[in-house]
């Protein structure tokens, strides 16, 4: 499960992240990562030079006044720079191995789709203004301008799962411990990846009811909906594939594909491949698969599922698909 820390300027996100670090939780800093990538990534520098101009870099160093003038010139310029930097940061986070991130513009950047849960750090507006003034040496008017550039705190809070009140009086440590405990209690449920007969794609189990499950689509919509016993819901943890010997759990086969593709989506165009090409590829992943009982459609479905999972940042298949006790999925086999 991946978790994001967000909140407006002056809310105290950095303090919360330091508290998490004391608990052994590493937090990926999106702002620091963006600056690092702009400084070190040749591809990013190339794209920014094409957009802003060659003078945006001098001797490999970002010329901040040049970038600042470009960003302040128009909102379109800001969007163009973000369109280059944000995807690079997203890719870097996926490859980092971090489970937690700090991102001030989580929803504006679309980075909320990279995580499963969002914690919003809040503080009263006057407290935030004073913090910004003290920290950055700004006037009150300038501090208010910075606050106005971001999404309103109530909007961010409304789109988050948890709240930490950092008003200078509330017990931050106790709030963090409570949230971590709630997250740990939900982890096992969240790790259940499901297939629903007659519906394309894959789904993540969100919650259970007496009569149904609430599932979330693993696609760009992240649409949630109920699933009932009549929907023939199957947990990927309970699927195995025929071989000439023992059946092999699906999670093990997905892990083999991951290793072959180095954690990336499948480069091989399996959707247009011939039966021979498809089976030759799959034999590299599962050499002794049963040629009679494993059909081309089975292989294509498996490879499609793999790409969906990787695209959603799920590559630790052994953990993500471990069976979940009492998940209310009947007759899954």
ABEGO torsion letter per residue (X at the ends): XBBBBBEBBGAGAAAAAAAAAAAGBBBBBAAAAAAAAAAABAAAAAAAAAAAEAAABBGGBBBAAAAAAAAAABAAAAAAAAAAAAAAAAAAAAAAGBABBBBAAAAAAGAAAABABBBBBBBBAAAAAAAAAAAAGBBAAAAAAAAAABBBAAAAAAABABBBBBAGABBAAAAAAAAAAAAAAAAAAAABBBBBBGBBEBBBBABBBAABBBBBBBBAAGBBBBBBAAAGBBBAAABBBBBABBBBBAAAAAAAAAAAAGGBBBABBAAABBAAAAAAAAAAABAABBAAABBAAAAAAAAAAAAAAAAAGBABAAAAABBBBGAGBBGAX
